[in-house]
Amino acid sequence: MVLDARRKDVDFAITPVAKKLINVNPNYISWIGLILAFISGLLLYFSYDSHYFLLLGALVVIVSGYFDALDGKVAKLAGKASNKGDYLDHVFDRYADVFMIGGVAVSAWCNPYLGMLALVGVLLTSYMGTQAQAIGAPRLYAGLLGRADRVVLSTLFPIIQFVMCALGYPTLDIGDYHIYWLEIMMLWFAVVGNITAIQRGIITWRALGEQNKKK
């Protein structure tokens, strides 16, 4: 699933709101998205004891992701796009990832080692994309797991976990092994996140090789 390549498909839901907020400082919108990401992490962390927090957490995750897309659109429409704003957006995105995914990683829903690997996979994916830009290669959104994918999965799996708990199947049982549905999401982040980081590393290495040939 690579949703980053389909960002334009949701412009219809972002552009009208961005036009109404054209006089708002985009950095304020970024802050709102970051605060919501932090709240979503708290809700998901405490959701083991209060399952309705799973639904609230999922809702806040998607709203946070909406604000993350909205700030850039407002900046472009208002002619306020800048390197400082882009830098702030990247920093806030990484904190948002840690808040949202970390809330599950350190909760009772998840094995802590799996949670650690999931965070490593997510952060390395993002690092490889921005590092490519830092050394002169094109900014990378390629790979199996982009930020849009993470936001969607972090919205869907808490809902799945809630529904399965309500049905009496809080875990997926494979023989004597039991795994929470949220852990399946974290396993995806851990495995596919690191695969995506490797993909981006290979793409950047080849792009730099092509640049050297042209010099």
C-alpha positions in Angstrom: 0.0 0.0 0.0 1.6 3.2 -1.1 -0.8 6.1 -0.5 1.7 8.9 -0.6 1.6 8.7 -4.4 -2.2 9.4 -4.3 -2.1 12.5 -2.2 -3.8 14.5 -5.0 -6.8 12.3 -4.7 -7.8 13.9 -1.3 -7.2 17.5 -2.5 -11.0 17.9 -2.8 -11.3 17.5 1.0 -8.3 19.8 1.8 -8.2 22.6 -0.7 -11.6 24.2 0.2 -10.7 24.3 3.9 -7.2 25.6 3.1 -8.7 28.5 1.1 -10.8 29.5 4.1 -7.7 29.4 6.4 -5.5 31.2 3.9 -4.9 34.0 6.4 -3.8 31.6 9.2 -0.2 31.0 9.9 0.6 27.5 8.5 2.8 26.9 11.5 -0.2 27.2 13.9 -1.9 24.5 11.9 1.3 22.3 12.2 1.2 22.8 16.0 -2.5 21.7 16.1 -1.6 18.5 14.2 1.3 17.7 16.5 -0.8 18.2 19.6 -3.5 16.0 18.2 -0.9 13.3 17.5 0.2 13.5 21.1 -3.4 13.1 22.3 -3.9 10.2 20.0 -0.8 8.5 21.5 -2.2 8.9 25.0 -5.6 7.6 24.0 -4.1 4.5 22.4 -1.8 3.9 25.4 -4.7 3.9 27.8 -7.1 2.1 25.5 -6.2 -1.4 26.9 -8.3 -0.6 30.0 -10.8 1.6 28.2 -11.6 0.1 24.8 -13.6 3.0 23.7 -10.3 5.0 23.7 -9.4 2.9 20.7 -12.2 4.6 18.7 -11.3 8.0 20.0 -7.6 7.4 19.3 -8.4 6.4 15.7 -10.5 9.5 15.2 -7.8 11.8 16.6 -5.1 10.0 14.4 -7.0 10.8 11.2 -7.8 14.3 12.2 -4.1 14.9 13.1 -3.1 13.5 9.7 -5.6 15.9 8.1 -4.0 18.9 9.8 -0.6 17.6 8.7 -1.8 17.8 5.0 -3.6 21.0 5.6 -0.7 23.1 6.7 1.3 22.6 3.5 -1.7 23.3 1.4 -2.4 26.6 3.2 1.3 27.6 2.9 1.2 27.0 -0.9 -2.0 28.8 -1.5 -0.9 31.8 0.7 2.5 32.0 -0.9 4.1 31.3 2.5 5.9 28.1 1.6 9.5 28.3 2.9 12.5 26.1 3.8 11.8 26.9 7.5 8.2 25.8 7.2 9.3 22.6 5.4 11.9 21.9 8.0 9.4 22.4 10.8 6.9 20.1 9.1 9.5 17.3 8.8 10.4 17.7 12.5 6.8 17.7 13.6 6.0 14.7 11.4 8.7 12.6 13.1 7.4 13.6 16.6 3.9 12.8 15.5 5.0 9.3 14.3 6.7 8.7 17.7 3.6 9.9 19.6 1.0 7.9 17.6 3.0 4.7 17.1 4.8 5.0 20.4 1.5 5.1 22.2 0.8 1.5 21.0 4.5 0.4 21.3 4.6 1.0 25.1 1.1 0.0 25.8 -0.2 -3.4 27.1 -1.3 -4.2 23.5 2.2 -4.7 22.2 5.3 -6.6 23.0 7.9 -3.9 23.8 10.6 -5.4 21.5 8.2 -5.4 18.6 7.2 -1.9 19.5 10.9 -0.8 19.4 11.4 -2.4 16.0 8.3 -0.7 14.6 9.5 2.7 15.7 13.0 2.0 14.2 11.4 1.0 10.9 9.2 4.0 10.8 11.9 6.5 11.7 14.4 4.9 9.3 11.9 5.1 6.5 11.5 8.8 7.0 15.2 9.4 7.6 16.2 7.8 4.3 13.7 10.0 2.4 14.9 13.3 3.9 18.6 12.3 3.9 18.3 11.7 0.1 17.3 15.3 -0.3 20.0 16.5 2.1 22.8 15.0 -0.1 21.4 16.4 -3.3 19.3 13.5 -4.6 15.5 14.0 -5.1 13.3 13.9 -2.0 12.0 10.3 -1.8 8.4 9.2 -1.1 8.9 5.8 -2.8 8.6 2.4 -1.0 5.9 0.3 0.6 5.3 2.3 3.7 4.9 6.1 3.5 3.5 8.5 6.1 0.1 8.4 4.5 0.1 4.6 4.8 1.0 4.9 8.5 -1.7 7.3 9.3 -4.4 5.1 7.6 -3.2 1.9 9.3 -3.0 3.7 12.6 -6.6 4.7 12.1 -7.9 1.3 10.9 -6.2 -1.1 13.3 -7.5 0.5 16.5 -11.0 0.2 15.1 -10.3 -3.4 14.1 -9.0 -4.1 17.6 -12.1 -2.5 19.2 -14.5 -4.6 17.0 -12.7 -7.8 17.6 -12.6 -7.2 21.4 -16.4 -6.6 21.2 -16.8 -9.9 19.4 -14.7 -11.7 21.9 -11.7 -12.2 19.7 -9.1 -9.7 21.0 -6.2 -11.7 19.6 -5.4 -13.6 16.4 -4.7 -17.2 17.6 -2.2 -19.2 15.6 -1.8 -22.5 17.5 -0.5 -21.6 21.0 0.6 -18.2 19.8 -1.7 -15.2 20.4 -1.2 -11.8 18.9 -3.3 -8.7 19.4 -4.6 -7.1 16.2 -2.7 -3.9 17.0 0.5 -6.0 17.1 -0.2 -7.0 13.5 0.0 -3.3 12.6 3.2 -3.0 14.6 4.7 -6.0 12.9 3.9 -4.5 9.5 5.6 -1.3 10.6 8.6 -3.2 11.8 9.1 -5.4 8.8 7.8 -3.3 5.9 9.2 -0.1 7.4 12.7 -1.5 7.3 12.2 -2.9 3.8 11.0 0.6 2.7 14.2 2.1 4.2 16.3 -0.3 2.3 14.3 0.4 -0.9 14.9 4.1 -0.5 18.6 3.6 0.2 19.0 1.6 -3.0 17.1 4.2 -5.1 19.2 7.0 -3.6 22.4 5.1 -4.2 21.5 4.5 -7.9 20.4 8.2 -8.3 23.8 9.4 -6.9 25.5 7.0 -9.3 23.7 8.5 -12.2 24.6 12.0 -11.1 28.3 11.1 -10.9 28.2 9.7 -14.4 26.8 13.0 -15.8 29.6 15.1 -14.2 
